[in-house]
Amino acid sequence: MLDNNQPALIDLLIENGCVISVDGERRVIEDGAVAVNGDRIVAVGTTTELKARYTARKTINAFRKAVLPGFIDCHAHAGHGLLKTMGGGDGEAWSDACQTIYTVGSDEEFWYAEARLAALERLKCGTTTGVCFFGGGDSIMRVDDPVYATRHCDAIAETGTRSFLAVGPSRPPGPRTYASWNGNQRTDREVSFEQMYATCEDIIQTQHGRADGRVNICVTLPVYHPDHEPGQLQYEDIFCGQAGQYMDLARRHALGFTQDGHRAGSLKLAEGMGLLGATSFMSHSIDLTPEDIAACVATGTRIVHNPSAIMSIRGRCPVPELLEAGVTVALGSDGIAPDRSYDMFRHMFQCMHYHRRHFRDSGVLPHGKVLEMVTIDAARTLGLEHEIGSLEAGKKADIILVDLFKPHMMPLNMPVYRVTAFANGADVTTTIVNGRVLMEDGKVNAVDEAEVMELAQVAADRMIQRTGLRHLLDSPEKLWRAAHY
């Protein structure tokens, strides 16, 4: 006869940790455990409870560590990882460099090397899921040929993280010049909006759902806002035509829709173009009008706040006001250039202090709320709240461990506060995605770190040589002894 009291065999048991579940009850279990079988969590509870119920092929001791759902970065840019520091504080020079590099200075191996580097940084910082616009996002997208997106997705599939690649057309006017490379031989061609659309459809059909569903595609369009850029008005017919075309593409393939760079009035315009809805998540969204906020409420549109971005210097995303109106708000890094990182701990901290300074109120944005904005609220933004974003039975096993036993994390109390106010990406010791341990005790198992970084350096050097932009790596004249660049 079978012994019904015999512990069930599972693949992984994380025990003796401080489990910050972000579940429906927002449980914090001081001596907690998480049981994993295959790619799913099967139970969350105390260590005593779960050890009595399960025996595991592998056990991870999380003593004096926080156990959390993997963080989610809802807005970033592919390619940016190899453009850090360029321009030395000159934002326009950096933006111009992006346009040059992404259209005529990059090859397939640039996008592969950058994606591997970005995925490595994310997993080491505890970011298990990320959104990447395939290029500059609001102006330049590398959608002249599917091969570039394929190489990006190859890198994500190999690394083991979870990712959404946002694809769509570049900003009008068109056609736009793109270049391909064969060694040092450059070939230019003019790419029309029709070709960009065909490329996006190809990317969706070949890349969406790869690697057991970890690699996914979403759809994007440039933001239409003639009040901010009057020159856009002449392209209104193009924007309106693309709105219907690309939203239809997203619906046919059941994909999310996102945009980069919303500001006062543009969300209301987007509503009129049919771009808002429960599957839409819009980034930056600074200086919103009451009509913009009402449009988000009425349509169920989500907002992605990037507190460390240049856009958040130029204006403020009204996060507390959006939350009080009932809008879901997630956090994004805005990518890792020119001066940021994929460390979502940094962006949580920045978010809290950014809005507290605005309101002169230290009670704005409680610590638990910003943690929700990189976990369960971020999952809801991507339409994945039933799969990731919290530690609950039945959800995907996307889990991170954060070391609480460090000088800057002491004393051992109030773990939610310590994770959001004192921790940083370097405190992440273990990262698990889909039940696979990508990093354990600080050692990355998924890829060879040195190889990833060496390949990235080669790709960056080649890109600089091809574009003639090495002067943008020179220190600016006013780096020292000045109040302004």
C-alpha positions in Angstrom: 0.0 0.0 0.0 1.1 3.6 -0.7 2.0 5.7 2.3 -0.1 8.8 1.9 2.1 10.5 4.6 5.2 10.1 2.5 6.7 13.5 1.4 6.2 14.2 -2.3 9.3 14.4 -4.4 9.9 17.8 -6.0 12.8 19.4 -7.9 13.7 22.3 -5.6 13.0 23.5 -2.1 14.1 27.0 -0.9 14.1 26.9 2.9 14.9 29.0 6.0 14.4 32.3 4.2 12.3 35.5 4.8 9.7 35.0 2.1 8.2 38.3 0.8 5.4 36.7 -1.2 3.6 39.8 -2.7 0.6 37.4 -2.8 -3.0 38.4 -2.3 -2.5 38.6 1.5 1.0 40.2 1.1 2.4 37.5 3.4 5.9 38.0 4.8 7.0 34.6 6.2 10.0 35.0 8.5 11.1 31.3 8.4 9.6 30.7 5.0 10.0 28.2 2.2 9.1 27.8 -1.5 8.6 24.5 -3.2 9.2 24.2 -6.9 8.5 21.4 -9.3 9.4 21.8 -13.0 8.8 25.4 -13.9 6.1 26.0 -11.3 5.8 26.9 -7.6 3.8 24.2 -5.9 3.7 25.6 -2.3 4.7 28.6 -0.2 4.7 28.4 3.6 6.9 27.9 6.6 10.0 25.8 6.4 8.6 23.4 8.9 5.4 22.9 6.9 7.0 22.4 3.6 9.8 20.1 4.8 7.1 17.9 6.2 5.3 17.8 2.9 8.2 17.6 0.4 11.5 16.0 -0.3 13.6 17.8 -2.9 16.2 16.8 -5.4 17.9 20.1 -4.7 17.7 22.3 -1.6 18.8 26.0 -1.3 19.3 27.3 2.2 18.0 30.9 2.2 19.0 31.6 5.9 19.2 35.4 6.4 18.1 36.0 2.8 14.9 37.5 1.5 13.0 35.3 -1.0 11.1 37.4 -3.5 9.3 37.1 -6.9 11.7 38.0 -9.7 11.6 41.7 -10.6 10.0 43.0 -13.8 11.4 45.9 -15.8 8.5 47.2 -18.0 10.4 49.6 -20.2 13.9 49.5 -21.7 15.7 49.6 -25.0 17.7 47.0 -26.9 21.0 48.3 -28.1 21.5 50.8 -25.3 23.9 48.5 -23.4 26.7 49.2 -25.8 26.1 53.0 -25.8 26.7 53.8 -22.1 28.5 57.1 -21.4 28.6 58.2 -25.0 28.3 62.0 -25.4 29.6 62.7 -21.9 26.5 64.5 -20.7 25.4 65.9 -24.1 21.9 64.4 -24.4 21.5 65.5 -28.0 24.8 64.1 -29.1 23.9 60.8 -27.5 20.5 60.7 -29.2 22.1 61.4 -32.5 24.6 58.6 -31.9 21.7 56.2 -31.2 20.1 57.1 -34.6 23.3 56.6 -36.5 24.3 53.3 -34.7 20.9 51.7 -34.8 20.3 52.4 -38.5 23.7 52.2 -40.2 26.3 51.2 -37.6 25.1 47.9 -36.2 25.2 44.4 -37.5 23.6 41.1 -36.4 26.4 40.4 -33.9 25.9 43.9 -32.3 22.4 43.0 -31.4 23.3 39.5 -30.2 26.2 40.7 -28.0 24.2 43.6 -26.5 21.2 41.3 -25.7 23.5 38.8 -24.0 25.1 41.6 -21.9 21.7 43.1 -21.0 20.3 39.7 -20.0 23.3 39.0 -17.9 23.1 42.3 -16.1 19.4 41.8 -15.5 19.7 38.3 -14.1 22.5 39.4 -11.8 20.3 42.3 -10.5 17.3 40.0 -9.9 15.3 41.2 -12.9 13.8 38.1 -14.4 11.5 39.7 -16.9 12.1 42.8 -19.1 10.6 44.7 -21.9 13.0 46.0 -24.6 12.1 48.3 -27.4 14.0 47.2 -30.5 16.1 50.3 -30.8 15.4 54.0 -29.9 11.7 53.2 -29.5 10.0 56.5 -30.1 12.1 57.3 -33.2 14.3 54.5 -34.6 13.5 50.8 -34.7 15.8 48.1 -36.3 13.0 46.5 -38.3 14.5 46.6 -41.8 15.3 42.9 -41.7 14.1 40.1 -39.2 17.7 38.8 -38.7 18.5 41.5 -36.1 15.6 40.7 -33.9 16.3 37.0 -34.4 19.8 37.4 -33.0 18.5 39.4 -30.1 16.0 36.7 -29.3 18.7 34.0 -29.7 20.6 35.7 -26.9 17.6 35.8 -24.5 16.8 32.2 -25.2 20.3 31.1 -24.4 20.6 33.2 -21.2 17.4 31.9 -19.7 15.6 35.2 -18.7 12.1 36.2 -19.7 11.7 39.1 -22.2 9.3 41.0 -24.4 10.7 42.6 -27.5 8.7 45.6 -28.8 8.7 46.0 -32.5 7.1 48.6 -34.8 8.0 51.2 -37.4 10.4 54.1 -37.1 9.1 57.6 -36.9 8.1 59.4 -40.1 9.2 60.5 -42.6 10.0 57.5 -44.6 11.6 55.7 -46.3 14.6 55.5 -44.0 18.2 54.5 -44.8 19.5 51.3 -43.1 22.8 49.6 -43.7 23.9 46.0 -43.5 27.6 44.9 -43.1 29.7 42.1 -44.5 33.0 42.5 -42.8 34.0 46.1 -43.5 31.7 46.3 -46.5 28.6 48.5 -46.0 25.5 48.2 -48.1 22.8 50.9 -47.8 19.1 50.5 -48.7 16.0 52.6 -48.4 13.3 50.9 -46.2 9.7 51.8 -46.6 6.9 51.6 -43.9 5.4 48.7 -45.8 8.7 46.8 -45.5 8.9 47.7 -41.8 5.4 46.2 -41.3 6.3 43.0 -43.1 9.4 42.7 -41.0 7.4 43.1 -37.8 5.0 40.5 -38.9 7.8 38.1 -39.7 9.4 38.7 -36.2 6.1 38.0 -34.5 5.5 34.8 -36.5 9.0 33.4 -35.9 10.0 34.7 -32.5 6.9 35.0 -30.3 6.7 32.3 -27.7 10.2 30.9 -28.2 12.1 29.1 -25.5 9.1 27.7 -23.6 7.3 31.0 -23.8 10.1 33.1 -22.2 10.8 35.1 -25.4 7.8 37.1 -26.5 7.0 40.0 -28.8 4.8 43.1 -28.3 3.8 45.8 -30.7 4.7 49.5 -30.6 4.3 52.8 -32.5 5.9 56.2 -32.3 3.9 58.6 -30.1 1.9 61.2 -32.0 1.9 64.6 -30.4 1.9 67.5 -32.8 1.5 70.0 -29.9 4.9 69.0 -28.7 6.5 68.6 -32.1 4.5 70.7 -34.6 6.4 69.1 -37.5 4.5 65.8 -36.8 1.2 67.4 -38.0 2.0 66.8 -41.6 2.3 63.1 -40.9 -1.1 62.8 -39.2 -2.5 60.5 -41.9 0.5 58.2 -41.6 0.1 58.0 -37.8 -3.6 57.3 -37.9 -3.2 54.7 -40.6 -0.4 52.9 -38.7 -2.6 53.0 -35.5 -5.2 50.9 -37.1 -2.7 48.7 -38.9 -0.5 47.9 -35.9 -3.3 47.5 -33.4 -4.9 45.0 -35.7 -1.6 43.2 -35.9 -1.4 43.1 -32.1 -5.0 41.8 -31.8 -4.6 39.1 -34.4 -1.6 37.7 -32.5 -3.0 38.5 -29.0 0.0 40.7 -28.2 0.5 43.6 -25.8 0.8 47.2 -27.2 3.2 49.8 -25.8 4.5 53.2 -26.6 7.6 55.2 -25.5 7.4 58.9 -24.7 3.9 60.0 -23.8 3.5 63.4 -22.3 0.7 66.1 -21.7 -2.2 65.5 -24.0 -0.7 62.6 -26.0 -2.6 59.9 -24.2 -5.9 61.6 -25.0 -4.9 61.7 -28.6 -3.9 58.0 -28.5 -7.4 57.2 -27.1 -8.9 58.9 -30.1 -6.7 56.7 -32.4 -7.8 53.5 -30.7 -4.5 52.8 -29.0 -5.6 52.6 -25.4 -7.0 49.5 -23.7 -6.4 46.7 -21.2 -3.5 45.3 -23.2 -1.8 48.7 -23.7 1.0 50.0 -21.4 2.4 53.5 -22.0 5.8 54.7 -20.9 7.1 57.9 -19.4 3.7 59.7 -19.4 4.9 63.0 -17.9 2.9 66.1 -17.1 -0.4 64.3 -17.8 -3.6 66.3 -18.1 -6.8 65.3 -16.2 -8.1 64.1 -19.6 -5.1 61.8 -20.0 -5.7 60.2 -16.7 -9.4 59.9 -17.3 -8.6 58.1 -20.6 -6.4 55.6 -18.8 -9.1 55.0 -16.2 -11.9 54.5 -18.8 -9.8 52.1 -21.0 -7.9 50.2 -18.4 -4.6 51.4 -19.9 -1.4 50.8 -17.7 1.4 53.3 -17.2 5.1 52.6 -17.0 7.0 55.2 -14.9 10.8 55.5 -15.5 12.0 57.7 -12.5 15.6 57.6 -13.5 15.1 58.6 -17.2 15.9 61.9 -18.9 12.1 62.3 -19.5 11.6 62.3 -15.7 13.9 65.3 -15.5 11.9 67.2 -18.2 8.6 66.5 -16.5 6.9 64.3 -13.9 4.8 61.2 -14.3 2.0 61.8 -11.7 2.3 58.4 -10.1 0.4 59.0 -6.8 -2.4 60.7 -8.7 -2.6 57.8 -11.2 -2.7 55.2 -8.4 -5.4 57.1 -6.5 -7.4 57.2 -9.7 -7.2 53.4 -10.0 -4.6 53.1 -12.8 -2.0 50.3 -12.6 1.5 51.8 -12.6 4.7 49.7 -13.1 8.4 50.8 -13.1 10.9 50.7 -15.9 14.6 51.4 -16.1 14.4 53.1 -19.6 17.4 51.0 -20.5 21.0 51.3 -19.5 22.2 54.3 -21.3 23.4 56.9 -21.2 23.6 56.9 -17.4 21.4 54.2 -15.9 21.4 50.5 -15.0 19.0 47.5 -14.9 19.1 47.6 -11.1 15.4 47.9 -10.2 16.4 48.4 -6.5 17.9 51.7 -7.7 14.7 52.7 -9.6 12.4 51.8 -6.6 14.5 54.1 -4.4 14.5 56.8 -7.0 10.8 56.6 -7.5 10.0 57.0 -3.8 12.3 60.0 -3.3 11.4 61.6 -6.6 7.7 61.9 -5.7 8.3 62.6 -2.0 10.4 65.6 -3.0 7.7 66.8 -5.3 5.0 66.7 -2.6 7.4 67.6 0.2 5.9 64.6 1.9 7.9 61.6 3.2 4.7 59.5 3.4 4.2 59.4 -0.4 4.6 56.0 -2.1 5.0 53.4 0.8 7.8 50.9 0.5 5.4 48.0 -0.2 3.7 49.9 -3.0 7.0 50.4 -4.9 7.8 46.8 -4.4 4.4 45.9 -6.0 5.4 48.2 -8.9 8.3 45.9 -9.9 6.5 42.7 -9.1 2.7 42.1 -9.2 1.7 45.4 -10.7 4.4 45.0 -13.4 3.1 41.5 -14.1 -0.5 43.0 -14.4 0.9 45.6 -16.8 2.1 42.8 -19.1 -1.0 40.8 -18.7 0.9 38.1 -16.8 -0.4 38.5 -13.2 -1.7 34.9 -13.2 1.8 33.6 -14.2 4.4 35.8 -12.5 4.8 38.7 -10.1 4.2 36.9 -6.8 5.2 33.8 -5.0 2.1 31.6 -5.1 1.3 28.0 -5.9 0.6 27.5 -9.6 2.7 30.4 -10.8 5.9 30.3 -12.7 9.0 29.8 -10.5 10.6 33.2 -11.1 12.4 33.7 -7.8 15.3 35.8 -6.4 17.2 35.7 -3.2 18.6 38.9 -1.6 21.3 38.8 1.1 20.1 40.5 4.2 23.2 39.8 6.3 25.4 42.6 5.1 26.5 45.7 7.0 24.3 48.1 5.0 21.3 45.7 5.5 21.5 45.4 9.2 19.8 45.1 11.7 17.6 42.1 10.9 14.2 43.7 11.0 11.5 45.1 8.7 12.6 43.2 5.6 10.3 45.0 3.1 11.9 48.3 4.0 15.4 46.9 3.8 14.8 45.5 0.4 13.4 48.7 -1.1 15.5 51.3 0.7 18.9 49.7 1.4 19.4 46.8 -1.0 21.0 47.0 -4.5 21.4 44.7 -7.4 24.7 43.4 -6.0 22.9 41.9 -3.0 21.0 39.4 -5.2 22.7 36.0 -4.7 20.4 33.7 -6.6 18.1 34.1 -9.6 15.7 31.5 -10.8 13.5 31.7 -14.0 11.0 29.0 -15.0 12.4 26.8 -12.2 15.9 26.9 -13.6 18.7 28.3 -11.4 20.5 30.8 -13.5 22.6 32.1 -10.7 23.4 30.6 -7.2 25.4 32.1 -4.4 26.5 34.9 -6.8 27.8 32.5 -9.5 26.1 32.6 -12.9 25.4 29.2 -14.2 23.5 30.1 -17.4 26.3 31.7 -19.4 30.1 32.4 -19.2 30.2 35.9 -17.8 33.7 36.7 -19.1 32.8 35.5 -22.6 29.6 37.7 -22.6 31.6 40.8 -21.6 34.4 40.1 -24.1 32.0 39.7 -26.9 30.2 42.9 -25.9 33.5 44.8 -26.0 34.4 43.6 -29.4 30.9 44.6 -30.7 31.2 48.0 -29.2 34.7 48.6 -30.6 33.6 47.5 -34.0 30.5 49.8 -33.9 32.6 52.8 -32.9 35.0 52.2 -35.7 32.3 51.9 -38.3 30.4 55.0 -37.2 33.4 57.3 -36.6 31.9 58.3 -33.2 35.0 57.7 -31.0 35.1 61.4 -30.2 31.9 60.9 -28.2 34.0 58.9 -25.7 36.3 61.8 -24.9 35.8 63.5 -21.5 33.9 66.8 -21.9 35.8 70.0 -21.3 33.7 70.8 -18.2 33.8 67.4 -16.5 35.6 69.0 -13.6 35.3 72.2 -11.6 32.0 73.3 -13.2 28.4 73.4 -12.2 27.1 72.5 -15.6 28.4 70.7 -18.7 
